[in-house]
Amino acid sequence: MAARVGQSSNLTLIVCNRLLFEQVRRLSTSGLLSAASWTIRSKSKREKILYEAPKSIPVDKVIKKSEVQDIFIPQKIRRSPTAILEALASTVRNDINQPIYSTIDDPFLYSTTDRVKKSHLAAFESGRKAAQHMLALYPDYFTQIWEEPLPDGWKEGTGNLYTEPCEAALIERIAKRKVTEAVDMYRTIVSKGETLSQESQEKLLELLVVFNCKDPEEESDIGSYINAPDYRTFSPFPPNTWKKGNAAEEVFDALPEQSASAYCQMIRGMAANYHKEGVMSMFNAMKANKMPVDVETYNAILKVASLDTETMDDVKLFIETILKDMAENKVNPNERTFISAMINCRRLSRWSGSKKFVLALLSEMKACGIEPGLSTYVEILHIFYYFKDKTSKTPELFEQVLKDLEGKEFECKTENDVQFFRSVMGMIAAHFPDSKLALRVHELLQHGKNKDLLSNRQAQYGYYSDLFSVIIPLEHVDVVMDLYREVVPYIFFPTSETYKLILESIEMHENYHYVPEVYADLQWTSMFKDFDFLSRFTQTLAKRKHEAKLQNEICMIASSLMDQWATKQQLHDALPVNGVVIGNLIITHLNNDDLKTAWSLFQTYRNNRRMRGADPSEDSLTQLAKHVISSQDFEDTKEILHVMSILDYNISSLVEKSLQNMSLSDMERNYIQGLSTGSISSSSSSDSSDSD
C-alpha cells in the first residue's frame, strides 16, 4: 500500500513540473516576464548586428596621398645578454662594503685586513687553476656534469689536434698562444722545404713580437688585482729587453714579402721592449720604401723618444719631427699619440723645459679636437707634482684639472687610466694636504662607475691610506666616520696609526659614541696585541665619564678586553695587559661607579707578576683610593695606600681624607699616619716583595 502511494506521488510531481514549465513559457512569449527572469532557465544568445558599408566616402574626408606619413620602423638596438639585469641592478643601491660572496656564509673566512684579503684571493685563484688542471687531465671523468662540451681553453692537457708538421699545425699553436711550440713547428716546416703562406707567417710574427718570443704567463683578473702592475714604462732609463737575432727577426727576414704590416709589427714589438735603435732602423726602412705607417706605430715610436738622448731639446725635436711626419702623411693622431709624447716629458720631468713643452702638447691635443682623458691628466700632473720633489707646490693647476673632470664618468680606455685616482690622492697627501680637495677627488671616484678605476689591491690600499691621513686631522669626526663606514672593513682596513688618528679625532670632538663601532671592527684584527695601541685605546675609554647608556657600553668593552686576556694569559699571543692598561680600565669602571670591578682589576695587577713591567698611573690609583675610602673599608684602604707609597706616589691628601672620613681605631689611625711619613712603607716593602 505504501509503495503504491509513493509511485502516485512521484507521478503527481512530474505532472506539476510539466504544467509549470508550459505556463512559464506562455507568459514569456506574451511579454509578461522580463528577459532577466527567463535567463534563469536558458542563456540568451549573443545578438549580432551587421552594418552596411557606405557606398561612397565624402570628398572632405578623403586623405590625400601627400598627407600620408611614412611608417618608421626603428633599427634594432644591439644589447648585451645581461642588459635587463643591468637595468634592474641600476635601480638598487649597491653596498660594496660587504664580504666576498663566496665567504658570506662563513664569518671565519671574512677578509678584513689587506694581508688576509690577499691570502684568500690567492687561495681562490689556486683552487680555480687546480680545478681546470684536473678537467684538462681527465676530461672523460666530467662528461656527465655538463651537456655542452668543455671549453677549448680547458682541454690544453689533451694535446694538439695536429701533430705532423703542416701549416694547420702552426695555426693551431698560434691560436693557443704556444710560442715555443709555434717556433719549433715553424722551423721544422722550413727545414723540410715546405712553404707557408704570407698570412700565416705574419700571424706568427705578431705572436712573437707581442710576447717577446716567450711563452705568455697567463694571469686571471684576480691575479692582476692581487699583484702590482709594472711601472717600468715611466723609468728614466728602462732596460732594453729585446734580444737581437731572436725568433721574431728570423721570421721577419724569411718573409716572402716584407709588407708594411710586418714592419709595423716589428716596430711595435721593439718599442714595447725599449729597443730604440731597432725601432728607428725599421722606421727609416719604411720611409725609404715609401710604406704607409699607421697611427699605433707612430705612437710606439714616440714612446722611445727620450731613450738614448742627452737633453730635453733633443727629445722635443724628435717628437716634433714625428708629429710633422704624421701630418704630412695625413695620419690623424689620437689620445695615445699625445700620451706617448708626454711619457717622455714625465721621464725627464726634472729637466728644464719639460713643463712648458707638455702644456704645448696639451694645447695641440685640444686643437686637434681630442678631449683629454684621465691618462693625459696623469702624465701632466706627474710632471708638475713630482712625488720626490719636496719643494712647495701650489694647487692651481690641480684644481683646474679637477674642475674639468668633476661630474663625468670615465671608462678605462688606456692602461694609464687606472693610475689617476691613486696618483692624485698621493699628490694631495705629499704636496698640499687639503681635506676639501681630497673629498672632491673622492666624490669624483664615487660618481658612476669611476670606482672601477681603482684597479688593483695596492692602488686601492694606497688611495684610502692617503685619503684618511689627509681628512682625519682636518675634518670633523662625523665626516671621517661617514667615510669609515663606506669602506671599512671589507674594502679597506686602516693601520694602527690611522686608528690612533681616529681616536684622537674622537677625543677632540668628544664624539665617544663612535668608540663601540670602532671596537667592533678592531675585534677582527690583531692590533690589540700591540701594547702601544692597546694602551692608547684604553686611554680613550678612560678619558671621561659619559651618560649612563654609553658608559655601560664602554665598560662592556673594557670587560671584553680583560676576558680575552684571561682566556689566553698563559699563551704567547695573549693581550699585552700591564699596569698601564689596568690603570686605564680601573678609571673606566670607576666612571660607571663600579667599585667592585675596579677593585678586582687592582687585585689582578697585584697578583700577576707579569704586569709589573709597567705600573698603573698615579691618577688611576688615586681615584680608586678615593672610592675605597668612601666605602669605609679599612683593609682595602690600607692596601691601596700601601701600594701607592711603595710606588712613591703622593698619598698625603688621601691619608688626610681617610683620617677625616673613616671611623678608625687608634691602631688603624697610627698605621695610616705611618704611611704618610714613610716609616711603614720602607719596612713593609721587603715583606710585600717576599709575599709577591
Salt bridges, closest charged atoms under 4 A:
GLU22 OE1 - ARG25 NH2 3.02
ASP114 OD2 - ARG457 NH1 2.59
GLU125 OE1 - ARG128 NH1 3.93
GLU172 OE1 - ARG173 NH1 3.80
GLU172 OE2 - LYS176 NZ 3.53
GLU181 OE1 - ARG173 NE 3.89
GLU199 OE2 - LYS203 NZ 3.70
ASP230 OD2 - ARG232 NE 2.74
GLU250 OE1 - ARG187 NH2 2.90
GLU277 OE1 - LYS244 NZ 3.94
ASP294 OD2 - ARG268 NH2 2.37
ASP325 OD1 - LYS287 NZ 2.63
GLU371 OE2 - LYS408 NZ 3.30
GLU379 OE1 - ARG346 NH1 3.52
ASP389 OD2 - LYS393 NZ 2.79
GLU406 OE2 - ARG440 NE 2.78
GLU415 OE2 - LYS303 NZ 3.76
GLU415 OE1 - ARG336 NH1 3.37
ASP466 OD2 - ARG422 NH1 2.76
GLU475 OE2 - LYS436 NZ 3.32
ASP478 OD2 - HIS476 ND1 3.43
ASP482 OD1 - ARG485 NH1 3.29
GLU486 OE1 - HIS442 NE2 3.47
GLU497 OE2 - LYS500 NZ 3.74
GLU507 OE2 - ARG536 NH1 2.92
GLU510 OE1 - ARG544 NH1 3.47
GLU517 OE2 - ARG485 NE 2.95
ASP573 OD2 - LYS529 NZ 3.79
ASP573 OD2 - LYS568 NZ 3.79
ASP593 OD2 - LYS545 NZ 3.57
ASP594 OD2 - HIS589 ND1 3.96
GLU635 OE1 - LYS638 NZ 3.36
GLU639 OE2 - ARG606 NE 3.51
ASP692 OD2 - ARG612 NH1 3.21
